[in-house]
């Protein structure tokens, strides 16, 4: 399958941005990497209380299939991390490299 990259923008609940970033770094990132995803960076937009990141997958399955594997992983369940606790909204855009 060709490489798929998503630009994800999360609007985080007031007062939880730093906690979200810490949990993302410590819990989500290691599992995503273990499952073959690559991360192109992550940014915090404090003015808009947003967390923005790039995630890619370039493997034998589609991005959607691999993402479903992430969500079904026992390690993911063990996190006890409910995104709805932190996130007001999410936007995912599939993007291509232009430069």
VMD Tcl script that builds the backbone (N, CA, C; Angstrom):
set m [mol new atoms 297]
animate dup $m
set s [atomselect $m all]
$s set {name element resname resid chain x y z} {
  {N N UNK 1 A 0.847 -1.185 0.000}
  {CA C UNK 1 A 0.000 0.000 0.000}
  {C C UNK 1 A 0.890 1.244 0.000}
  {N N UNK 2 A 0.434 2.304 -0.635}
  {CA C UNK 2 A 1.214 3.547 -0.604}
  {C C UNK 2 A 1.161 4.192 0.785}
  {N N UNK 3 A 2.152 4.988 1.054}
  {CA C UNK 3 A 2.217 5.696 2.327}
  {C C UNK 3 A 1.031 6.640 2.459}
  {N N UNK 4 A 0.414 6.617 3.623}
  {CA C UNK 4 A -0.692 7.525 3.942}
  {C C UNK 4 A -0.273 8.385 5.114}
  {N N UNK 5 A -0.510 9.683 5.002}
  {CA C UNK 5 A -0.205 10.618 6.080}
  {C C UNK 5 A -1.457 11.384 6.437}
  {N N UNK 6 A -1.698 11.499 7.730}
  {CA C UNK 6 A -2.816 12.297 8.211}
  {C C UNK 6 A -2.301 13.465 9.042}
  {N N UNK 7 A -2.911 14.616 8.811}
  {CA C UNK 7 A -2.717 15.784 9.656}
  {C C UNK 7 A -3.899 15.806 10.608}
  {N N UNK 8 A -3.612 15.700 11.873}
  {CA C UNK 8 A -4.677 15.639 12.877}
  {C C UNK 8 A -4.639 16.882 13.749}
  {N N UNK 9 A -5.794 17.481 13.914}
  {CA C UNK 9 A -5.943 18.663 14.757}
  {C C UNK 9 A -6.985 18.352 15.821}
  {N N UNK 10 A -6.565 18.435 17.062}
  {CA C UNK 10 A -7.454 18.166 18.191}
  {C C UNK 10 A -7.651 19.443 18.981}
  {N N UNK 11 A -8.887 19.791 19.249}
  {CA C UNK 11 A -9.191 20.888 20.157}
  {C C UNK 11 A -9.406 20.269 21.533}
  {N N UNK 12 A -8.606 20.739 22.487}
  {CA C UNK 12 A -8.542 20.132 23.811}
  {C C UNK 12 A -9.341 20.973 24.815}
  {N N UNK 13 A -9.954 20.303 25.766}
  {CA C UNK 13 A -10.733 20.983 26.809}
  {C C UNK 13 A -9.823 21.923 27.601}
  {N N UNK 14 A -10.387 23.025 28.027}
  {CA C UNK 14 A -9.640 24.014 28.818}
  {C C UNK 14 A -8.970 23.361 30.017}
  {N N UNK 15 A -7.705 23.704 30.205}
  {CA C UNK 15 A -6.952 23.233 31.353}
  {C C UNK 15 A -6.347 21.842 31.205}
  {N N UNK 16 A -6.591 21.167 30.086}
  {CA C UNK 16 A -6.103 19.794 29.927}
  {C C UNK 16 A -5.059 19.629 28.827}
  {N N UNK 17 A -4.648 20.718 28.205}
  {CA C UNK 17 A -3.726 20.616 27.074}
  {C C UNK 17 A -2.395 19.975 27.473}
  {N N UNK 18 A -1.784 20.448 28.528}
  {CA C UNK 18 A -0.488 19.895 28.933}
  {C C UNK 18 A -0.599 18.434 29.365}
  {N N UNK 19 A -1.670 18.100 30.060}
  {CA C UNK 19 A -1.878 16.709 30.466}
  {C C UNK 19 A -2.082 15.814 29.243}
  {N N UNK 20 A -2.856 16.321 28.270}
  {CA C UNK 20 A -3.052 15.548 27.038}
  {C C UNK 20 A -1.714 15.292 26.343}
  {N N UNK 21 A -0.895 16.332 26.192}
  {CA C UNK 21 A 0.393 16.197 25.505}
  {C C UNK 21 A 1.281 15.190 26.233}
  {N N UNK 22 A 1.302 15.240 27.537}
  {CA C UNK 22 A 2.126 14.313 28.306}
  {C C UNK 22 A 1.658 12.865 28.098}
  {N N UNK 23 A 0.365 12.644 28.171}
  {CA C UNK 23 A -0.144 11.279 27.970}
  {C C UNK 23 A 0.076 10.821 26.533}
  {N N UNK 24 A -0.085 11.720 25.570}
  {CA C UNK 24 A 0.150 11.377 24.171}
  {C C UNK 24 A 1.599 10.914 23.987}
  {N N UNK 25 A 2.537 11.708 24.535}
  {CA C UNK 25 A 3.966 11.378 24.400}
  {C C UNK 25 A 4.336 10.073 25.089}
  {N N UNK 26 A 3.826 9.881 26.298}
  {CA C UNK 26 A 4.250 8.745 27.111}
  {C C UNK 26 A 3.504 7.456 26.801}
  {N N UNK 27 A 2.264 7.556 26.321}
  {CA C UNK 27 A 1.454 6.350 26.144}
  {C C UNK 27 A 1.119 6.066 24.681}
  {N N UNK 28 A 0.659 7.072 23.977}
  {CA C UNK 28 A 0.201 6.862 22.603}
  {C C UNK 28 A 1.375 6.680 21.647}
  {N N UNK 29 A 2.353 7.556 21.734}
  {CA C UNK 29 A 3.487 7.504 20.803}
  {C C UNK 29 A 4.182 6.140 20.805}
  {N N UNK 30 A 4.552 5.586 21.964}
  {CA C UNK 30 A 5.249 4.292 21.928}
  {C C UNK 30 A 4.437 3.186 21.243}
  {N N UNK 31 A 3.133 3.155 21.472}
  {CA C UNK 31 A 2.316 2.124 20.850}
  {C C UNK 31 A 2.177 2.359 19.353}
  {N N UNK 32 A 1.986 3.604 18.955}
  {CA C UNK 32 A 1.913 3.905 17.517}
  {C C UNK 32 A 3.197 3.468 16.815}
  {N N UNK 33 A 4.342 3.776 17.394}
  {CA C UNK 33 A 5.619 3.395 16.791}
  {C C UNK 33 A 5.777 1.877 16.754}
  {N N UNK 34 A 5.392 1.212 17.821}
  {CA C UNK 34 A 5.466 -0.247 17.878}
  {C C UNK 34 A 4.645 -0.883 16.756}
  {N N UNK 35 A 3.534 -0.251 16.393}
  {CA C UNK 35 A 2.646 -0.793 15.372}
  {C C UNK 35 A 3.006 -0.336 13.962}
  {N N UNK 36 A 4.157 0.325 13.814}
  {CA C UNK 36 A 4.653 0.656 12.484}
  {C C UNK 36 A 4.275 2.020 11.948}
  {N N UNK 37 A 3.644 2.851 12.762}
  {CA C UNK 37 A 3.352 4.219 12.335}
  {C C UNK 37 A 4.610 5.062 12.494}
  {N N UNK 38 A 4.706 6.141 11.730}
  {CA C UNK 38 A 5.757 7.136 11.935}
  {C C UNK 38 A 5.083 8.462 12.237}
  {N N UNK 39 A 5.787 9.282 12.988}
  {CA C UNK 39 A 5.240 10.582 13.376}
  {C C UNK 39 A 6.107 11.669 12.775}
  {N N UNK 40 A 5.456 12.617 12.113}
  {CA C UNK 40 A 6.174 13.692 11.441}
  {C C UNK 40 A 6.320 14.950 12.262}
  {N N UNK 41 A 5.858 14.902 13.497}
  {CA C UNK 41 A 5.963 16.048 14.385}
  {C C UNK 41 A 4.646 16.287 15.095}
  {N N UNK 42 A 4.727 17.089 16.143}
  {CA C UNK 42 A 3.542 17.463 16.912}
  {C C UNK 42 A 3.743 18.874 17.435}
  {N N UNK 43 A 2.664 19.643 17.450}
  {CA C UNK 43 A 2.714 21.043 17.837}
  {C C UNK 43 A 1.545 21.387 18.741}
  {N N UNK 44 A 1.774 22.373 19.588}
  {CA C UNK 44 A 0.727 22.882 20.459}
  {C C UNK 44 A 0.420 24.314 20.027}
  {N N UNK 45 A -0.860 24.596 19.833}
  {CA C UNK 45 A -1.347 25.946 19.541}
  {C C UNK 45 A -2.126 26.392 20.769}
  {N N UNK 46 A -1.427 27.029 21.703}
  {CA C UNK 46 A -2.045 27.416 22.974}
  {C C UNK 46 A -3.164 28.445 22.785}
  {N N UNK 47 A -3.023 29.322 21.816}
  {CA C UNK 47 A -4.036 30.343 21.583}
  {C C UNK 47 A -5.402 29.711 21.282}
  {N N UNK 48 A -5.387 28.591 20.568}
  {CA C UNK 48 A -6.644 27.933 20.191}
  {C C UNK 48 A -6.879 26.631 20.966}
  {N N UNK 49 A -6.022 26.371 21.953}
  {CA C UNK 49 A -6.122 25.156 22.773}
  {C C UNK 49 A -6.157 23.910 21.886}
  {N N UNK 50 A -5.213 23.862 20.926}
  {CA C UNK 50 A -5.186 22.762 19.975}
  {C C UNK 50 A -3.860 22.018 20.003}
  {N N UNK 51 A -3.967 20.746 19.653}
  {CA C UNK 51 A -2.826 19.867 19.507}
  {C C UNK 51 A -2.858 19.372 18.070}
  {N N UNK 52 A -1.754 19.558 17.342}
  {CA C UNK 52 A -1.689 19.229 15.915}
  {C C UNK 52 A -0.534 18.254 15.711}
  {N N UNK 53 A -0.786 17.190 14.947}
  {CA C UNK 53 A 0.293 16.226 14.709}
  {C C UNK 53 A 0.127 15.548 13.373}
  {N N UNK 54 A 1.261 15.006 12.883}
  {CA C UNK 54 A 1.307 14.248 11.632}
  {C C UNK 54 A 1.602 12.792 11.947}
  {N N UNK 55 A 0.796 11.907 11.397}
  {CA C UNK 55 A 0.998 10.480 11.577}
  {C C UNK 55 A 0.943 9.814 10.208}
  {N N UNK 56 A 1.861 8.880 9.961}
  {CA C UNK 56 A 1.926 8.182 8.677}
  {C C UNK 56 A 1.999 6.685 8.892}
  {N N UNK 57 A 1.572 5.976 7.854}
  {CA C UNK 57 A 1.729 4.528 7.828}
  {C C UNK 57 A 2.070 4.124 6.408}
  {N N UNK 58 A 3.105 3.296 6.285}
  {CA C UNK 58 A 3.550 2.807 4.992}
  {C C UNK 58 A 3.872 1.323 5.163}
  {N N UNK 59 A 2.855 0.504 5.022}
  {CA C UNK 59 A 3.048 -0.920 5.239}
  {C C UNK 59 A 2.102 -1.740 4.389}
  {N N UNK 60 A 2.002 -3.017 4.705}
  {CA C UNK 60 A 1.195 -3.916 3.871}
  {C C UNK 60 A -0.310 -3.679 3.973}
  {N N UNK 61 A -0.770 -3.113 5.083}
  {CA C UNK 61 A -2.195 -2.846 5.243}
  {C C UNK 61 A -2.495 -1.398 4.877}
  {N N UNK 62 A -3.762 -1.084 4.803}
  {CA C UNK 62 A -4.143 0.321 4.620}
  {C C UNK 62 A -3.984 1.037 5.961}
  {N N UNK 63 A -3.956 2.340 5.909}
  {CA C UNK 63 A -3.897 3.138 7.126}
  {C C UNK 63 A -5.087 2.795 8.013}
  {N N UNK 64 A -6.257 2.689 7.410}
  {CA C UNK 64 A -7.480 2.394 8.157}
  {C C UNK 64 A -7.385 1.049 8.868}
  {N N UNK 65 A -6.876 0.048 8.182}
  {CA C UNK 65 A -6.730 -1.277 8.796}
  {C C UNK 65 A -5.733 -1.243 9.950}
  {N N UNK 66 A -4.621 -0.553 9.737}
  {CA C UNK 66 A -3.599 -0.491 10.792}
  {C C UNK 66 A -4.098 0.333 11.978}
  {N N UNK 67 A -4.862 1.373 11.701}
  {CA C UNK 67 A -5.418 2.190 12.766}
  {C C UNK 67 A -6.406 1.384 13.608}
  {N N UNK 68 A -7.189 0.531 12.960}
  {CA C UNK 68 A -8.115 -0.332 13.687}
  {C C UNK 68 A -7.342 -1.289 14.605}
  {N N UNK 69 A -6.191 -1.768 14.146}
  {CA C UNK 69 A -5.345 -2.628 14.968}
  {C C UNK 69 A -4.866 -1.873 16.210}
  {N N UNK 70 A -4.501 -0.612 16.028}
  {CA C UNK 70 A -4.094 0.222 17.163}
  {C C UNK 70 A -5.218 0.290 18.198}
  {N N UNK 71 A -6.414 0.610 17.754}
  {CA C UNK 71 A -7.539 0.770 18.681}
  {C C UNK 71 A -7.926 -0.541 19.349}
  {N N UNK 72 A -7.675 -1.673 18.708}
  {CA C UNK 72 A -8.021 -2.977 19.268}
  {C C UNK 72 A -6.911 -3.566 20.136}
  {N N UNK 73 A -5.749 -2.946 20.145}
  {CA C UNK 73 A -4.598 -3.484 20.874}
  {C C UNK 73 A -4.867 -3.501 22.384}
  {N N UNK 74 A -4.478 -4.578 23.046}
  {CA C UNK 74 A -4.626 -4.645 24.504}
  {C C UNK 74 A -3.886 -3.508 25.214}
  {N N UNK 75 A -2.741 -3.100 24.646}
  {CA C UNK 75 A -1.984 -1.984 25.250}
  {C C UNK 75 A -2.795 -0.693 25.207}
  {N N UNK 76 A -3.575 -0.522 24.145}
  {CA C UNK 76 A -4.396 0.688 24.032}
  {C C UNK 76 A -5.479 0.672 25.102}
  {N N UNK 77 A -6.120 -0.460 25.264}
  {CA C UNK 77 A -7.161 -0.570 26.289}
  {C C UNK 77 A -6.579 -0.368 27.692}
  {N N UNK 78 A -5.389 -0.887 27.914}
  {CA C UNK 78 A -4.752 -0.784 29.231}
  {C C UNK 78 A -4.419 0.651 29.616}
  {N N UNK 79 A -4.336 1.540 28.634}
  {CA C UNK 79 A -4.054 2.952 28.932}
  {C C UNK 79 A -5.143 3.577 29.789}
  {N N UNK 80 A -6.371 3.112 29.629}
  {CA C UNK 80 A -7.476 3.754 30.337}
  {C C UNK 80 A -7.633 5.200 29.898}
  {N N UNK 81 A -7.304 5.458 28.660}
  {CA C UNK 81 A -7.306 6.817 28.127}
  {C C UNK 81 A -8.513 7.001 27.216}
  {N N UNK 82 A -9.480 7.773 27.682}
  {CA C UNK 82 A -10.670 8.076 26.896}
  {C C UNK 82 A -10.467 9.438 26.241}
  {N N UNK 83 A -10.289 9.466 24.914}
  {CA C UNK 83 A -10.070 10.753 24.249}
  {C C UNK 83 A -11.170 11.778 24.520}
  {N N UNK 84 A -12.406 11.321 24.728}
  {CA C UNK 84 A -13.498 12.254 24.990}
  {C C UNK 84 A -13.307 13.038 26.282}
  {N N UNK 85 A -12.526 12.494 27.197}
  {CA C UNK 85 A -12.226 13.219 28.440}
  {C C UNK 85 A -11.400 14.474 28.146}
  {N N UNK 86 A -10.561 14.394 27.132}
  {CA C UNK 86 A -9.634 15.475 26.810}
  {C C UNK 86 A -10.060 16.325 25.608}
  {N N UNK 87 A -10.667 15.713 24.623}
  {CA C UNK 87 A -10.846 16.370 23.326}
  {C C UNK 87 A -12.281 16.817 23.095}
  {N N UNK 88 A -12.412 18.070 22.669}
  {CA C UNK 88 A -13.717 18.618 22.307}
  {C C UNK 88 A -14.054 18.222 20.876}
  {N N UNK 89 A -13.049 18.296 20.010}
  {CA C UNK 89 A -13.260 17.935 18.614}
  {C C UNK 89 A -11.949 17.445 18.008}
  {N N UNK 90 A -12.096 16.668 16.935}
  {CA C UNK 90 A -10.934 16.181 16.195}
  {C C UNK 90 A -11.180 16.378 14.712}
  {N N UNK 91 A -10.116 16.683 14.010}
  {CA C UNK 91 A -10.176 16.795 12.553}
  {C C UNK 91 A -9.002 16.010 11.991}
  {N N UNK 92 A -9.298 15.120 11.067}
  {CA C UNK 92 A -8.255 14.310 10.429}
  {C C UNK 92 A -8.308 14.562 8.934}
  {N N UNK 93 A -7.167 14.969 8.380}
  {CA C UNK 93 A -7.055 15.203 6.943}
  {C C UNK 93 A -5.944 14.335 6.389}
  {N N UNK 94 A -6.250 13.623 5.311}
  {CA C UNK 94 A -5.213 12.880 4.612}
  {C C UNK 94 A -4.510 13.853 3.681}
  {N N UNK 95 A -3.185 13.930 3.810}
  {CA C UNK 95 A -2.406 14.918 3.067}
  {C C UNK 95 A -1.297 14.227 2.282}
  {N N UNK 96 A -0.779 14.927 1.276}
  {CA C UNK 96 A 0.345 14.440 0.466}
  {C C UNK 96 A 1.465 15.454 0.526}
  {N N UNK 97 A 2.681 14.963 0.412}
  {CA C UNK 97 A 3.852 15.834 0.384}
  {C C UNK 97 A 3.867 16.642 -0.920}
  {N N UNK 98 A 4.043 17.948 -0.799}
  {CA C UNK 98 A 4.132 18.810 -1.976}
  {C C UNK 98 A 5.532 19.409 -2.119}
  {N N UNK 99 A 6.305 19.357 -1.030}
  {CA C UNK 99 A 7.657 19.929 -1.072}
  {C C UNK 99 A 8.535 19.149 -0.139}
}
mol reanalyze $m
mol bondsrecalc $m
mol representation Tube
mol addrep $m
